[in-house]
């Protein structure tokens, strides 16, 4: 029986993100989360100190 699928067949799928782009996106996300955490801590301090 012959092989129906050609050997060079590549299924159609979206372009994969390269390692560099993924690392850059992860770094950007980490920085955004750290910034959000700092802002949240400042708001908490403002609320706590404002109630004294």
N, C-alpha and C positions, 0 to 999 in steps of 0.2 A: 504494500500500500504506500502510495506517495505521501510525502509531507505536504499538507494543504497550505499551512501557513509558511510564508517566505521567511528565510532565516534573518533577514534584516528588518523584520516587522517591528515597529515601535508603536505601542498604543498611544492614542491621542490623549495627552494630559497637559495640564497647564505647566508653564515654565517654572521649574523649581527655583526657590530662592537660594542664591549662593551663600556660602558660609559667611563671607564678609558682610553681606547685607543683613543676614540674620543677626550676626553679632552686633552690628550697628543699631539695629532695631531694638534688641534686648537692652543695650546700653542706654538708648534714649528712653525706653520704658522705665528702666531703673532710676534714671535721673528724675523723670516725671513723678514717680512714686515717692522718691525722697523729698522732692519739693512739696508735694501734697502733704506728706507727713509733718514737715516743718511748719507749714501753714496751719495745719490742724492743731499742732502743739501750741502755737502762738495764740490761736483762738481759745483753746482750753485755758491757758494761763490768763488771758484777758478776762474770761468769764469768772475764773476762780478768784483772781485779785480784785475784780470788780464787785464781788459779793462780800468782800471783807469790810 
